[in-house]
Amino acid sequence: MTVSDADLRIGTSGWNYPSGKGTWNGVFYPPSRGRAKTFDELSFYAEHFNTVEVNSTFYGQPRADVTRKWAGRTPAGFDFSVKLYRKFTHPKMVEHEPATVFDIDEFKRGIDPLASAGKLGALLAQFPPSFKSDAASLEYLNGLLEAFRGYELAVELRHRSWSDAFAETLSLLKAHGAAFVQIDEPKFKLSIAQNQLPNIPTFYYMRLHGRNAAQWWQHEKSEDRYNYLYSEEEIGEFVETISAARAIVKKAYVYTNNHFSAKSVANAQMIKKQLGVLEEKDHADGGPGGHGVRART
């Protein structure tokens, strides 16, 4: 079964990058914000893409008053995929405090306006490279998946131990209807292997982080690791995989996270072009931004 273009979601990881060398201002958004105080980045973004991956919820619990405004600033059919709060996946970053039932309920309350508006995509559980496959981790992951049962949950695992035990990993995810996130990033000795095609028939989830190996672990600013622009040929490889996945799943999410200087915008647009799903506005404008702007290299 082939899904329609309406069920193919292509966008970027985040939409607000106002500062630093990798700012989107003047690349995707107008260069001067002082002369455009009423400019709405999210509404502008939603004119070009039908989904976005929210990363801000990794750093703090989502708030219902904020997500309600997000829903109101985007058109019907727009999806927000939301990254889980780091307390659920990176407990060592939050003073070693384990997540509680209250934390889970608070997160759910925060995203409820998106769900009520029909604009909630998948929930992303992104685990750190240090999260290895062992009895304790399997038990924890099983509990987290159970806690968010009823939501589309995509799980990003990055340590090789999970792919060394692929059968066990995929069996656990399948039991909860969770998607195994397909990631592209610099590969190192302990990097997880990818199997590319969907592990469940309901939805597919792909994230492209870039291939800036030189600055992945050693960089001046955290944004530097995402300073990478995929070539047309590299994008073509992903398009082949996405096309194959679309014949299997009901819905597919594809997010570009190489956000430095809006390179994620350029690559997401390249994916849309190669798949033949550019909107009329994109054709008329010459690309995102309305001025034929391309990401700085």
ChimeraX commands (.cxc) that place a marker at each C-alpha (Angstrom):
marker #1 position 0.00,0.00,0.00 radius 0.5
marker #1 position 1.34,3.42,-0.90 radius 0.5
marker #1 position 0.41,6.31,1.32 radius 0.5
marker #1 position -0.65,9.66,-0.09 radius 0.5
marker #1 position 1.53,12.75,-0.03 radius 0.5
marker #1 position -0.66,14.00,2.83 radius 0.5
marker #1 position 0.76,11.21,4.97 radius 0.5
marker #1 position 4.37,12.04,4.10 radius 0.5
marker #1 position 5.71,14.52,6.63 radius 0.5
marker #1 position 8.95,16.33,5.78 radius 0.5
marker #1 position 10.36,19.12,7.91 radius 0.5
marker #1 position 13.22,20.26,10.11 radius 0.5
marker #1 position 14.20,19.78,13.73 radius 0.5
marker #1 position 13.18,23.09,15.27 radius 0.5
marker #1 position 12.23,26.37,13.61 radius 0.5
marker #1 position 13.78,29.03,15.88 radius 0.5
marker #1 position 17.51,29.70,15.50 radius 0.5
marker #1 position 17.87,33.45,16.08 radius 0.5
marker #1 position 21.53,33.73,17.11 radius 0.5
marker #1 position 25.03,32.40,16.56 radius 0.5
marker #1 position 26.96,31.90,13.35 radius 0.5
marker #1 position 24.35,29.40,12.25 radius 0.5
marker #1 position 21.34,31.71,12.64 radius 0.5
marker #1 position 18.43,31.35,10.24 radius 0.5
marker #1 position 17.89,35.11,10.11 radius 0.5
marker #1 position 18.83,36.39,6.71 radius 0.5
marker #1 position 18.95,32.85,5.32 radius 0.5
marker #1 position 15.43,31.47,5.76 radius 0.5
marker #1 position 13.85,34.33,7.70 radius 0.5
marker #1 position 14.11,38.09,7.00 radius 0.5
marker #1 position 17.48,39.48,8.14 radius 0.5
marker #1 position 16.15,42.33,10.28 radius 0.5
marker #1 position 13.71,41.47,13.06 radius 0.5
marker #1 position 13.54,45.08,14.27 radius 0.5
marker #1 position 11.62,46.06,11.15 radius 0.5
marker #1 position 9.40,43.00,11.37 radius 0.5
marker #1 position 8.38,42.82,15.03 radius 0.5
marker #1 position 5.14,41.06,14.15 radius 0.5
marker #1 position 6.86,38.46,11.98 radius 0.5
marker #1 position 5.75,34.96,13.00 radius 0.5
marker #1 position 8.49,32.41,12.34 radius 0.5
marker #1 position 6.29,29.38,12.94 radius 0.5
marker #1 position 3.52,30.57,10.61 radius 0.5
marker #1 position 6.10,31.39,7.94 radius 0.5
marker #1 position 7.76,27.99,8.41 radius 0.5
marker #1 position 4.38,26.24,8.10 radius 0.5
marker #1 position 3.89,27.79,4.67 radius 0.5
marker #1 position 6.75,25.60,3.41 radius 0.5
marker #1 position 6.61,22.42,5.49 radius 0.5
marker #1 position 3.81,20.26,6.89 radius 0.5
marker #1 position 5.59,19.21,10.09 radius 0.5
marker #1 position 8.26,20.23,12.55 radius 0.5
marker #1 position 10.16,18.36,15.23 radius 0.5
marker #1 position 10.10,20.21,18.55 radius 0.5
marker #1 position 13.43,20.10,20.40 radius 0.5
marker #1 position 12.70,22.69,23.11 radius 0.5
marker #1 position 10.70,20.13,25.08 radius 0.5
marker #1 position 13.91,18.19,25.68 radius 0.5
marker #1 position 15.13,21.01,27.92 radius 0.5
marker #1 position 11.89,21.65,29.79 radius 0.5
marker #1 position 8.39,20.24,30.15 radius 0.5
marker #1 position 5.93,21.43,27.47 radius 0.5
marker #1 position 3.35,23.95,28.63 radius 0.5
marker #1 position -0.26,23.75,27.49 radius 0.5
marker #1 position -0.57,27.52,27.05 radius 0.5
marker #1 position 2.40,27.46,24.65 radius 0.5
marker #1 position 1.42,24.38,22.63 radius 0.5
marker #1 position -2.13,25.75,22.28 radius 0.5
marker #1 position -0.68,28.84,20.59 radius 0.5
marker #1 position 1.47,26.66,18.32 radius 0.5
marker #1 position -1.65,24.84,17.17 radius 0.5
marker #1 position -3.38,28.15,16.47 radius 0.5
marker #1 position -0.50,29.51,14.40 radius 0.5
marker #1 position -0.37,26.58,11.97 radius 0.5
marker #1 position -2.80,25.35,9.30 radius 0.5
marker #1 position -4.95,22.26,9.42 radius 0.5
marker #1 position -2.95,19.13,8.66 radius 0.5
marker #1 position 0.26,20.42,10.22 radius 0.5
marker #1 position 2.02,18.02,12.63 radius 0.5
marker #1 position 4.28,18.63,15.62 radius 0.5
marker #1 position 6.51,15.72,16.59 radius 0.5
marker #1 position 7.68,16.35,20.15 radius 0.5
marker #1 position 10.93,15.26,21.78 radius 0.5
marker #1 position 10.52,13.82,25.26 radius 0.5
marker #1 position 11.82,15.81,28.22 radius 0.5
marker #1 position 15.43,14.83,29.03 radius 0.5
marker #1 position 14.41,13.53,32.45 radius 0.5
marker #1 position 12.89,10.55,30.62 radius 0.5
marker #1 position 15.93,9.74,28.48 radius 0.5
marker #1 position 18.93,11.55,30.04 radius 0.5
marker #1 position 18.33,11.34,33.80 radius 0.5
marker #1 position 21.98,12.11,34.58 radius 0.5
marker #1 position 21.45,15.56,33.09 radius 0.5
marker #1 position 18.73,16.31,35.66 radius 0.5
marker #1 position 20.55,15.67,38.91 radius 0.5
marker #1 position 20.06,11.91,38.65 radius 0.5
marker #1 position 16.38,12.29,39.51 radius 0.5
marker #1 position 14.30,9.44,38.06 radius 0.5
marker #1 position 11.15,10.37,36.18 radius 0.5
marker #1 position 7.94,10.01,38.17 radius 0.5
marker #1 position 4.31,9.42,37.28 radius 0.5
marker #1 position 3.78,13.13,37.95 radius 0.5
marker #1 position 6.45,14.01,35.37 radius 0.5
marker #1 position 4.79,11.79,32.78 radius 0.5
marker #1 position 1.35,13.26,33.47 radius 0.5
marker #1 position 2.79,16.79,33.29 radius 0.5
marker #1 position 4.29,16.06,29.87 radius 0.5
marker #1 position 1.00,14.65,28.61 radius 0.5
marker #1 position -0.92,17.69,29.86 radius 0.5
marker #1 position 1.56,19.94,28.08 radius 0.5
marker #1 position 1.03,18.33,24.68 radius 0.5
marker #1 position -2.71,17.77,25.05 radius 0.5
marker #1 position -3.65,20.94,23.09 radius 0.5
marker #1 position -1.73,19.59,20.09 radius 0.5
marker #1 position -3.48,16.23,20.38 radius 0.5
marker #1 position -6.89,17.89,20.77 radius 0.5
marker #1 position -6.24,19.97,17.65 radius 0.5
marker #1 position -5.26,16.86,15.66 radius 0.5
marker #1 position -1.73,18.24,15.27 radius 0.5
marker #1 position 0.32,15.87,17.42 radius 0.5
marker #1 position 2.70,13.72,15.42 radius 0.5
marker #1 position 5.09,11.29,17.07 radius 0.5
marker #1 position 6.84,11.53,20.42 radius 0.5
marker #1 position 10.60,11.20,20.08 radius 0.5
marker #1 position 12.57,9.38,22.79 radius 0.5
marker #1 position 16.19,10.22,21.97 radius 0.5
marker #1 position 18.62,8.30,24.14 radius 0.5
marker #1 position 22.30,9.22,24.54 radius 0.5
marker #1 position 25.16,7.12,23.08 radius 0.5
marker #1 position 25.90,5.96,26.63 radius 0.5
marker #1 position 22.53,4.17,26.87 radius 0.5
marker #1 position 23.54,0.57,26.22 radius 0.5
marker #1 position 21.47,-2.54,25.75 radius 0.5
marker #1 position 21.45,-4.55,28.97 radius 0.5
marker #1 position 18.84,-5.97,31.33 radius 0.5
marker #1 position 18.38,-2.72,33.23 radius 0.5
marker #1 position 18.08,-0.62,30.07 radius 0.5
marker #1 position 15.60,-3.02,28.49 radius 0.5
marker #1 position 13.48,-2.89,31.62 radius 0.5
marker #1 position 13.60,0.91,31.69 radius 0.5
marker #1 position 12.77,1.25,28.00 radius 0.5
marker #1 position 9.87,-1.18,28.38 radius 0.5
marker #1 position 8.51,0.91,31.26 radius 0.5
marker #1 position 8.82,4.17,29.33 radius 0.5
marker #1 position 7.07,2.72,26.30 radius 0.5
marker #1 position 4.29,1.45,28.54 radius 0.5
marker #1 position 3.96,4.86,30.21 radius 0.5
marker #1 position 3.32,6.51,26.85 radius 0.5
marker #1 position 1.13,3.79,25.40 radius 0.5
marker #1 position -1.47,5.26,23.07 radius 0.5
marker #1 position 0.94,7.74,21.50 radius 0.5
marker #1 position 3.07,7.24,18.39 radius 0.5
marker #1 position 6.47,6.78,20.00 radius 0.5
marker #1 position 9.71,6.87,18.01 radius 0.5
marker #1 position 12.83,5.61,19.78 radius 0.5
marker #1 position 16.31,6.82,18.84 radius 0.5
marker #1 position 19.04,4.49,20.11 radius 0.5
marker #1 position 22.66,5.25,19.30 radius 0.5
marker #1 position 24.87,2.63,20.95 radius 0.5
marker #1 position 25.99,-0.36,18.87 radius 0.5
marker #1 position 24.83,-2.84,21.51 radius 0.5
marker #1 position 21.22,-2.26,20.41 radius 0.5
marker #1 position 21.94,-3.27,16.82 radius 0.5
marker #1 position 24.17,-6.14,17.98 radius 0.5
marker #1 position 20.96,-7.52,19.51 radius 0.5
marker #1 position 18.60,-6.36,16.77 radius 0.5
marker #1 position 16.08,-9.17,17.23 radius 0.5
marker #1 position 15.59,-8.38,20.91 radius 0.5
marker #1 position 15.52,-4.62,20.31 radius 0.5
marker #1 position 12.98,-4.77,17.50 radius 0.5
marker #1 position 10.84,-7.28,19.38 radius 0.5
marker #1 position 10.52,-4.87,22.31 radius 0.5
marker #1 position 9.68,-1.92,20.08 radius 0.5
marker #1 position 7.17,-3.94,18.06 radius 0.5
marker #1 position 5.41,-5.08,21.22 radius 0.5
marker #1 position 4.65,-1.43,21.98 radius 0.5
marker #1 position 4.04,-0.28,18.42 radius 0.5
marker #1 position 7.10,1.98,18.62 radius 0.5
marker #1 position 9.20,2.97,15.63 radius 0.5
marker #1 position 12.95,2.36,15.51 radius 0.5
marker #1 position 14.32,5.75,14.47 radius 0.5
marker #1 position 16.54,5.66,11.40 radius 0.5
marker #1 position 19.36,8.14,11.89 radius 0.5
marker #1 position 22.15,9.47,9.73 radius 0.5
marker #1 position 25.13,10.93,11.56 radius 0.5
marker #1 position 28.93,10.49,11.64 radius 0.5
marker #1 position 29.76,6.86,12.29 radius 0.5
marker #1 position 32.18,5.82,15.03 radius 0.5
marker #1 position 33.31,2.54,16.54 radius 0.5
marker #1 position 30.34,2.24,18.89 radius 0.5
marker #1 position 27.71,3.76,16.58 radius 0.5
marker #1 position 24.50,1.81,16.11 radius 0.5
marker #1 position 23.93,0.06,12.79 radius 0.5
marker #1 position 20.74,0.87,10.90 radius 0.5
marker #1 position 18.34,-1.49,9.15 radius 0.5
marker #1 position 16.70,1.36,7.16 radius 0.5
marker #1 position 13.24,-0.08,6.46 radius 0.5
marker #1 position 10.26,0.22,8.87 radius 0.5
marker #1 position 9.99,-2.12,11.84 radius 0.5
marker #1 position 6.23,-1.51,12.20 radius 0.5
marker #1 position 3.48,-0.87,9.60 radius 0.5
marker #1 position 1.97,2.18,11.25 radius 0.5
marker #1 position 4.67,4.84,10.86 radius 0.5
marker #1 position 8.28,5.48,9.93 radius 0.5
marker #1 position 10.67,8.00,11.46 radius 0.5
marker #1 position 13.94,9.25,9.94 radius 0.5
marker #1 position 16.34,11.92,11.30 radius 0.5
marker #1 position 19.30,13.35,9.39 radius 0.5
marker #1 position 21.89,14.95,11.67 radius 0.5
marker #1 position 24.61,15.64,9.09 radius 0.5
marker #1 position 28.03,14.04,8.69 radius 0.5
marker #1 position 30.35,16.60,10.26 radius 0.5
marker #1 position 32.62,14.01,11.92 radius 0.5
marker #1 position 35.45,16.50,12.55 radius 0.5
marker #1 position 33.28,18.67,14.82 radius 0.5
marker #1 position 30.90,16.07,16.19 radius 0.5
marker #1 position 32.65,15.63,19.53 radius 0.5
marker #1 position 35.07,18.57,19.48 radius 0.5
marker #1 position 33.56,21.95,18.68 radius 0.5
marker #1 position 33.54,25.52,19.93 radius 0.5
marker #1 position 29.74,25.79,19.87 radius 0.5
marker #1 position 27.21,22.96,19.96 radius 0.5
marker #1 position 25.71,24.23,16.69 radius 0.5
marker #1 position 29.02,23.52,14.91 radius 0.5
marker #1 position 28.42,19.76,14.84 radius 0.5
marker #1 position 25.35,20.37,12.63 radius 0.5
marker #1 position 27.28,22.41,10.06 radius 0.5
marker #1 position 26.85,20.03,7.14 radius 0.5
marker #1 position 25.00,20.26,3.84 radius 0.5
marker #1 position 24.02,16.98,2.20 radius 0.5
marker #1 position 24.74,16.76,-1.53 radius 0.5
marker #1 position 22.11,15.94,-4.15 radius 0.5
marker #1 position 23.63,12.46,-4.42 radius 0.5
marker #1 position 23.48,11.87,-0.67 radius 0.5
marker #1 position 19.89,13.09,-0.54 radius 0.5
marker #1 position 19.09,10.69,-3.38 radius 0.5
marker #1 position 20.09,7.75,-1.17 radius 0.5
marker #1 position 17.61,8.82,1.51 radius 0.5
marker #1 position 14.90,9.40,-1.06 radius 0.5
marker #1 position 15.24,5.79,-2.23 radius 0.5
marker #1 position 14.81,4.59,1.34 radius 0.5
marker #1 position 11.86,6.90,2.00 radius 0.5
marker #1 position 10.16,5.76,-1.20 radius 0.5
marker #1 position 10.53,2.12,-0.17 radius 0.5
marker #1 position 9.26,2.86,3.34 radius 0.5
marker #1 position 6.20,4.67,2.02 radius 0.5
marker #1 position 5.01,1.47,0.38 radius 0.5
marker #1 position 4.96,-0.22,3.80 radius 0.5
marker #1 position 3.75,2.29,6.38 radius 0.5
marker #1 position 0.65,4.43,6.81 radius 0.5
marker #1 position 2.65,7.56,7.65 radius 0.5
marker #1 position 6.27,8.65,7.29 radius 0.5
marker #1 position 8.13,11.40,9.16 radius 0.5
marker #1 position 11.43,12.77,7.85 radius 0.5
marker #1 position 13.34,15.46,9.74 radius 0.5
marker #1 position 16.59,17.21,8.91 radius 0.5
marker #1 position 18.57,18.28,11.98 radius 0.5
marker #1 position 21.64,19.79,10.28 radius 0.5
marker #1 position 20.30,23.18,11.27 radius 0.5
marker #1 position 23.43,25.35,10.99 radius 0.5
marker #1 position 22.60,28.31,8.69 radius 0.5
marker #1 position 19.32,26.65,7.70 radius 0.5
marker #1 position 21.08,23.83,5.89 radius 0.5
marker #1 position 18.32,21.60,7.24 radius 0.5
marker #1 position 15.81,23.76,5.38 radius 0.5
marker #1 position 17.73,23.42,2.12 radius 0.5
marker #1 position 18.07,19.64,2.50 radius 0.5
marker #1 position 14.43,19.14,3.49 radius 0.5
marker #1 position 13.46,21.05,0.38 radius 0.5
marker #1 position 15.80,18.89,-1.71 radius 0.5
marker #1 position 14.10,15.78,-0.34 radius 0.5
marker #1 position 10.68,17.18,-1.26 radius 0.5
marker #1 position 11.90,18.05,-4.74 radius 0.5
marker #1 position 13.36,14.61,-5.41 radius 0.5
marker #1 position 10.17,12.99,-4.14 radius 0.5
marker #1 position 8.07,15.33,-6.28 radius 0.5
marker #1 position 6.06,16.81,-3.41 radius 0.5
marker #1 position 6.96,20.52,-3.62 radius 0.5
marker #1 position 4.06,22.84,-2.92 radius 0.5
marker #1 position 3.00,25.48,-5.46 radius 0.5
marker #1 position 4.36,28.24,-3.22 radius 0.5
marker #1 position 7.81,26.64,-3.19 radius 0.5
marker #1 position 7.86,26.49,-6.98 radius 0.5
marker #1 position 6.78,30.12,-7.24 radius 0.5
marker #1 position 9.22,31.42,-4.63 radius 0.5
marker #1 position 12.27,29.57,-5.88 radius 0.5
marker #1 position 12.64,27.89,-2.49 radius 0.5
marker #1 position 11.98,28.52,1.22 radius 0.5
marker #1 position 12.25,32.16,2.22 radius 0.5
marker #1 position 10.48,33.56,-0.80 radius 0.5
marker #1 position 13.72,34.80,-2.35 radius 0.5
marker #1 position 15.33,31.63,-3.64 radius 0.5
marker #1 position 17.65,31.71,-0.61 radius 0.5
marker #1 position 20.03,28.81,-0.18 radius 0.5
marker #1 position 21.86,27.70,2.95 radius 0.5
marker #1 position 25.30,29.21,3.41 radius 0.5
marker #1 position 28.15,26.74,2.94 radius 0.5
marker link #1:1,2 radius 0.2
marker link #1:2,3 radius 0.2
marker link #1:3,4 radius 0.2
marker link #1:4,5 radius 0.2
marker link #1:5,6 radius 0.2
marker link #1:6,7 radius 0.2
marker link #1:7,8 radius 0.2
marker link #1:8,9 radius 0.2
marker link #1:9,10 radius 0.2
marker link #1:10,11 radius 0.2
marker link #1:11,12 radius 0.2
marker link #1:12,13 radius 0.2
marker link #1:13,14 radius 0.2
marker link #1:14,15 radius 0.2
marker link #1:15,16 radius 0.2
marker link #1:16,17 radius 0.2
marker link #1:17,18 radius 0.2
marker link #1:18,19 radius 0.2
marker link #1:19,20 radius 0.2
marker link #1:20,21 radius 0.2
marker link #1:21,22 radius 0.2
marker link #1:22,23 radius 0.2
marker link #1:23,24 radius 0.2
marker link #1:24,25 radius 0.2
marker link #1:25,26 radius 0.2
marker link #1:26,27 radius 0.2
marker link #1:27,28 radius 0.2
marker link #1:28,29 radius 0.2
marker link #1:29,30 radius 0.2
marker link #1:30,31 radius 0.2
marker link #1:31,32 radius 0.2
marker link #1:32,33 radius 0.2
marker link #1:33,34 radius 0.2
marker link #1:34,35 radius 0.2
marker link #1:35,36 radius 0.2
marker link #1:36,37 radius 0.2
marker link #1:37,38 radius 0.2
marker link #1:38,39 radius 0.2
marker link #1:39,40 radius 0.2
marker link #1:40,41 radius 0.2
marker link #1:41,42 radius 0.2
marker link #1:42,43 radius 0.2
marker link #1:43,44 radius 0.2
marker link #1:44,45 radius 0.2
marker link #1:45,46 radius 0.2
marker link #1:46,47 radius 0.2
marker link #1:47,48 radius 0.2
marker link #1:48,49 radius 0.2
marker link #1:49,50 radius 0.2
marker link #1:50,51 radius 0.2
marker link #1:51,52 radius 0.2
marker link #1:52,53 radius 0.2
marker link #1:53,54 radius 0.2
marker link #1:54,55 radius 0.2
marker link #1:55,56 radius 0.2
marker link #1:56,57 radius 0.2
marker link #1:57,58 radius 0.2
marker link #1:58,59 radius 0.2
marker link #1:59,60 radius 0.2
marker link #1:60,61 radius 0.2
marker link #1:61,62 radius 0.2
marker link #1:62,63 radius 0.2
marker link #1:63,64 radius 0.2
marker link #1:64,65 radius 0.2
marker link #1:65,66 radius 0.2
marker link #1:66,67 radius 0.2
marker link #1:67,68 radius 0.2
marker link #1:68,69 radius 0.2
marker link #1:69,70 radius 0.2
marker link #1:70,71 radius 0.2
marker link #1:71,72 radius 0.2
marker link #1:72,73 radius 0.2
marker link #1:73,74 radius 0.2
marker link #1:74,75 radius 0.2
marker link #1:75,76 radius 0.2
marker link #1:76,77 radius 0.2
marker link #1:77,78 radius 0.2
marker link #1:78,79 radius 0.2
marker link #1:79,80 radius 0.2
marker link #1:80,81 radius 0.2
marker link #1:81,82 radius 0.2
marker link #1:82,83 radius 0.2
marker link #1:83,84 radius 0.2
marker link #1:84,85 radius 0.2
marker link #1:85,86 radius 0.2
marker link #1:86,87 radius 0.2
marker link #1:87,88 radius 0.2
marker link #1:88,89 radius 0.2
marker link #1:89,90 radius 0.2
marker link #1:90,91 radius 0.2
marker link #1:91,92 radius 0.2
marker link #1:92,93 radius 0.2
marker link #1:93,94 radius 0.2
marker link #1:94,95 radius 0.2
marker link #1:95,96 radius 0.2
marker link #1:96,97 radius 0.2
marker link #1:97,98 radius 0.2
marker link #1:98,99 radius 0.2
marker link #1:99,100 radius 0.2
marker link #1:100,101 radius 0.2
marker link #1:101,102 radius 0.2
marker link #1:102,103 radius 0.2
marker link #1:103,104 radius 0.2
marker link #1:104,105 radius 0.2
marker link #1:105,106 radius 0.2
marker link #1:106,107 radius 0.2
marker link #1:107,108 radius 0.2
marker link #1:108,109 radius 0.2
marker link #1:109,110 radius 0.2
marker link #1:110,111 radius 0.2
marker link #1:111,112 radius 0.2
marker link #1:112,113 radius 0.2
marker link #1:113,114 radius 0.2
marker link #1:114,115 radius 0.2
marker link #1:115,116 radius 0.2
marker link #1:116,117 radius 0.2
marker link #1:117,118 radius 0.2
marker link #1:118,119 radius 0.2
marker link #1:119,120 radius 0.2
marker link #1:120,121 radius 0.2
marker link #1:121,122 radius 0.2
marker link #1:122,123 radius 0.2
marker link #1:123,124 radius 0.2
marker link #1:124,125 radius 0.2
marker link #1:125,126 radius 0.2
marker link #1:126,127 radius 0.2
marker link #1:127,128 radius 0.2
marker link #1:128,129 radius 0.2
marker link #1:129,130 radius 0.2
marker link #1:130,131 radius 0.2
marker link #1:131,132 radius 0.2
marker link #1:132,133 radius 0.2
marker link #1:133,134 radius 0.2
marker link #1:134,135 radius 0.2
marker link #1:135,136 radius 0.2
marker link #1:136,137 radius 0.2
marker link #1:137,138 radius 0.2
marker link #1:138,139 radius 0.2
marker link #1:139,140 radius 0.2
marker link #1:140,141 radius 0.2
marker link #1:141,142 radius 0.2
marker link #1:142,143 radius 0.2
marker link #1:143,144 radius 0.2
marker link #1:144,145 radius 0.2
marker link #1:145,146 radius 0.2
marker link #1:146,147 radius 0.2
marker link #1:147,148 radius 0.2
marker link #1:148,149 radius 0.2
marker link #1:149,150 radius 0.2
marker link #1:150,151 radius 0.2
marker link #1:151,152 radius 0.2
marker link #1:152,153 radius 0.2
marker link #1:153,154 radius 0.2
marker link #1:154,155 radius 0.2
marker link #1:155,156 radius 0.2
marker link #1:156,157 radius 0.2
marker link #1:157,158 radius 0.2
marker link #1:158,159 radius 0.2
marker link #1:159,160 radius 0.2
marker link #1:160,161 radius 0.2
marker link #1:161,162 radius 0.2
marker link #1:162,163 radius 0.2
marker link #1:163,164 radius 0.2
marker link #1:164,165 radius 0.2
marker link #1:165,166 radius 0.2
marker link #1:166,167 radius 0.2
marker link #1:167,168 radius 0.2
marker link #1:168,169 radius 0.2
marker link #1:169,170 radius 0.2
marker link #1:170,171 radius 0.2
marker link #1:171,172 radius 0.2
marker link #1:172,173 radius 0.2
marker link #1:173,174 radius 0.2
marker link #1:174,175 radius 0.2
marker link #1:175,176 radius 0.2
marker link #1:176,177 radius 0.2
marker link #1:177,178 radius 0.2
marker link #1:178,179 radius 0.2
marker link #1:179,180 radius 0.2
marker link #1:180,181 radius 0.2
marker link #1:181,182 radius 0.2
marker link #1:182,183 radius 0.2
marker link #1:183,184 radius 0.2
marker link #1:184,185 radius 0.2
marker link #1:185,186 radius 0.2
marker link #1:186,187 radius 0.2
marker link #1:187,188 radius 0.2
marker link #1:188,189 radius 0.2
marker link #1:189,190 radius 0.2
marker link #1:190,191 radius 0.2
marker link #1:191,192 radius 0.2
marker link #1:192,193 radius 0.2
marker link #1:193,194 radius 0.2
marker link #1:194,195 radius 0.2
marker link #1:195,196 radius 0.2
marker link #1:196,197 radius 0.2
marker link #1:197,198 radius 0.2
marker link #1:198,199 radius 0.2
marker link #1:199,200 radius 0.2
marker link #1:200,201 radius 0.2
marker link #1:201,202 radius 0.2
marker link #1:202,203 radius 0.2
marker link #1:203,204 radius 0.2
marker link #1:204,205 radius 0.2
marker link #1:205,206 radius 0.2
marker link #1:206,207 radius 0.2
marker link #1:207,208 radius 0.2
marker link #1:208,209 radius 0.2
marker link #1:209,210 radius 0.2
marker link #1:210,211 radius 0.2
marker link #1:211,212 radius 0.2
marker link #1:212,213 radius 0.2
marker link #1:213,214 radius 0.2
marker link #1:214,215 radius 0.2
marker link #1:215,216 radius 0.2
marker link #1:216,217 radius 0.2
marker link #1:217,218 radius 0.2
marker link #1:218,219 radius 0.2
marker link #1:219,220 radius 0.2
marker link #1:220,221 radius 0.2
marker link #1:221,222 radius 0.2
marker link #1:222,223 radius 0.2
marker link #1:223,224 radius 0.2
marker link #1:224,225 radius 0.2
marker link #1:225,226 radius 0.2
marker link #1:226,227 radius 0.2
marker link #1:227,228 radius 0.2
marker link #1:228,229 radius 0.2
marker link #1:229,230 radius 0.2
marker link #1:230,231 radius 0.2
marker link #1:231,232 radius 0.2
marker link #1:232,233 radius 0.2
marker link #1:233,234 radius 0.2
marker link #1:234,235 radius 0.2
marker link #1:235,236 radius 0.2
marker link #1:236,237 radius 0.2
marker link #1:237,238 radius 0.2
marker link #1:238,239 radius 0.2
marker link #1:239,240 radius 0.2
marker link #1:240,241 radius 0.2
marker link #1:241,242 radius 0.2
marker link #1:242,243 radius 0.2
marker link #1:243,244 radius 0.2
marker link #1:244,245 radius 0.2
marker link #1:245,246 radius 0.2
marker link #1:246,247 radius 0.2
marker link #1:247,248 radius 0.2
marker link #1:248,249 radius 0.2
marker link #1:249,250 radius 0.2
marker link #1:250,251 radius 0.2
marker link #1:251,252 radius 0.2
marker link #1:252,253 radius 0.2
marker link #1:253,254 radius 0.2
marker link #1:254,255 radius 0.2
marker link #1:255,256 radius 0.2
marker link #1:256,257 radius 0.2
marker link #1:257,258 radius 0.2
marker link #1:258,259 radius 0.2
marker link #1:259,260 radius 0.2
marker link #1:260,261 radius 0.2
marker link #1:261,262 radius 0.2
marker link #1:262,263 radius 0.2
marker link #1:263,264 radius 0.2
marker link #1:264,265 radius 0.2
marker link #1:265,266 radius 0.2
marker link #1:266,267 radius 0.2
marker link #1:267,268 radius 0.2
marker link #1:268,269 radius 0.2
marker link #1:269,270 radius 0.2
marker link #1:270,271 radius 0.2
marker link #1:271,272 radius 0.2
marker link #1:272,273 radius 0.2
marker link #1:273,274 radius 0.2
marker link #1:274,275 radius 0.2
marker link #1:275,276 radius 0.2
marker link #1:276,277 radius 0.2
marker link #1:277,278 radius 0.2
marker link #1:278,279 radius 0.2
marker link #1:279,280 radius 0.2
marker link #1:280,281 radius 0.2
marker link #1:281,282 radius 0.2
marker link #1:282,283 radius 0.2
marker link #1:283,284 radius 0.2
marker link #1:284,285 radius 0.2
marker link #1:285,286 radius 0.2
marker link #1:286,287 radius 0.2
marker link #1:287,288 radius 0.2
marker link #1:288,289 radius 0.2
marker link #1:289,290 radius 0.2
marker link #1:290,291 radius 0.2
marker link #1:291,292 radius 0.2
marker link #1:292,293 radius 0.2
marker link #1:293,294 radius 0.2
marker link #1:294,295 radius 0.2
marker link #1:295,296 radius 0.2
marker link #1:296,297 radius 0.2
view
